[in-house]
Amino acid sequence: MAAVAAFVGTAALAIALTRAPAHRDVSLSSDVSSQTCATSRLEAWLGTGAAAGRTGGARIRPPLGTYYTLEFTNVSDRACSLYGYPEVSAYRDSAVTGRQIGGAAIRNTTVRPQPVMLAPGGTAHAVLRVTVTASPEPAGCAQVTAAELRVTLPRQDRPAFVPAHIPACANGQMSLSVQAIQARPGVPGYTVAP
């Protein structure tokens, strides 16, 4: 009975968190020509991860990955727009001094790109999926951590460096996929397309 109550409470929280905020600081727009959000006017950060592959307590076959949200908050005093897919790569230590882990994120086209208008203080997100495939011998897996993500926004040259703590197997593969930028903050595992 306690498990059912916990599930209902979690579902209610997820629904509350994925609803649009009462004030409209982020919206979908048909105007792609408005001022593009410059990297210097945004704060990029990583939301908490949520593992995929659990349904009613039963584990589904790996590797399904872990979902994170890349959040982009407009810290300037002017509205700006985002459109498309960010480019994302994971690095040990840092993108400047560390080695890249796996390849750059591929585009997950399950969400169609739509222009997102960010008012000052508004936040949008892109869902990032991280899949780690371990080596055949788990004992031979030396764990490494992706300490930083290099994120380049659409139509921008200057990347943002986002602190992360994503575990990976040194002998395995890490693959990334990223959805298009969407309106509103995201909740890993619960966010749906607007």
N, C-alpha and C positions, 0 to 999 in steps of 0.2 A: 504494500500500500504506500509506503514511504517513497519507493521508486517511482510510482505513478504520480505522486504529488510533486516530486522533484522534476519529472519530465514535463508536467503541465506548467510548472513555474518557469522552467527554462524556455518552453515554447512561447509563453506569454512575454517574457523578456525579449526574446528574439524578434517577435512581432513588433513590440514597442520600439525596439532599436532600429528596425529597418523602415519604419514609416518616415515620411518626409517631415522635416521640422515645421513647426507652426509658422515661423517667419521664413520668408523666401530669400535666403542668402545664396542659394545655389539653384540653378534652373537649367533645363534643357532649352536650347535656342536653335533657331534655324539660321542664325547669323554667324557664319564662319569668319567673316571679314573683320569683326571687331578686334580690339586690341588683344593680341596673344599674350598669355601669361608668361613673363620672363622668369627664368629659373631664380634669378636674384630676388624676385618679388613673391616667391613661394617658399613655404617650409614643407619639406618632404619628410615623412616619417613612416615607420612600419607598424601596422596594427598587430595584435596578438594572433598567433597561428592557431588553426583548428585542423585536426587530423581528419582526413576523409576516410570513408570506408566503414563506418559504423551504422548499422541499421538495427534498431531495437535491441542493442547490446551484442549483436552478432558481428564478428569480424569478417569483412569481405577480403578476398585475395589481394595481397600487396602486389606491385607498388601503386597505390592510388595517390599518395602524396599528402602534403600539408598545404593548406590555403592560408595566405596572408593577404592583408590589404595594404597597398601602398597608398598613403593618404597625402593629399596635396592641399595645403591651406594657404589662402591668399593673405599675406601679411602686409600688403601695400594698402594705400588709401584709395585705389581706383579699381573698378571692376575690370575683369579680363576674362579671356576664354581659353579653354582647352579642347582639343579635338584629336582623337586618334589613340595610338598605342605608344606607351613609353618604351624605350629600350632599356633592358635591365640585364646586368651581369653581377655575379657573386664573386667575392674575393676573400682570401684568407688575409687576416690582419687588416690591410687597407688596399684600396685600388691603386694607391701610389707606390706602396712598398711591398704589397703581397702578390701572390699568384692567383690568377683567375681559377675558379672551380667550375668545371663544366663549361658549356657554351653559353652564348647570349640567349635570352628568353626568346622563344618562338611566339608568334601571335596566336592567341586562342580566339577564334572568330565566332564563338557562340554568342557574343554580345556585339551588336553592330555599333560602330562609332557614331556618336551624335555630338554636336557642339554642346559644351557645358559652359555656362556663364557663371563666373565666381565673383560675387560681391566681396568687398573687403571683409575679411574674417570667415568667409565661406570655405568649405572643404569638399573636395571631390575625391574619388578613389579609383584604383584599378586593382582587380583581383590578380594576385600572383600565386601560381601553383608551383611548389617545389617537390620534385620526385627524386628520391635517392634510392639507387639500386646498389645493394651491398655486394661485395665479392662473394664467390661461392663458399669460402671458408670464413664464417663470422669471426673466428678466433684471430684470423689474419687481418682483420679490419682495424686499421689505426684511425681513430676518430679525429676529424678536423672540424673546425668551425668556420663558417662563412661569417666573418665579423663585419663586413660592409657590403652594401649594394651600390653599384654605380647606376644611376637612373638618369637617362636623358629624355626630356619631354619632347613631344612632337614639335617640329619647327624650331627647335633650339639646338645650339651647338654646345653650350656649357652644361656639363652634367651636375647633378646633385649627388652627394655621397651620404647614404642613409645607414646609420649604425644598425647592425643586425646580430643575431645570435642563432644561426641556423646550423644544426649538426649535420655532418656528412661523413661518409666513409672514404678515407684517402684512396683505397683501392677500388672503390665503386664509381658509379656515375651519378652526377647531379644534373638533372635537367629542369629547366625553368620554362613556364609558359605564362603569358600575361594577357589579360583581357583589355579591351578599350577602356579609356577613362569614362567613368560614370558619375552622375550627379549624386550629391550627398555623401556623408561619411559611410564607410562600409563596415560590416560585421562579418568576420570570417565564418564560413560555413552556413550563414543565414542570409546573406545579401542576395537580393534578386535584382534583375535588371529593372530599371525604372519604366 
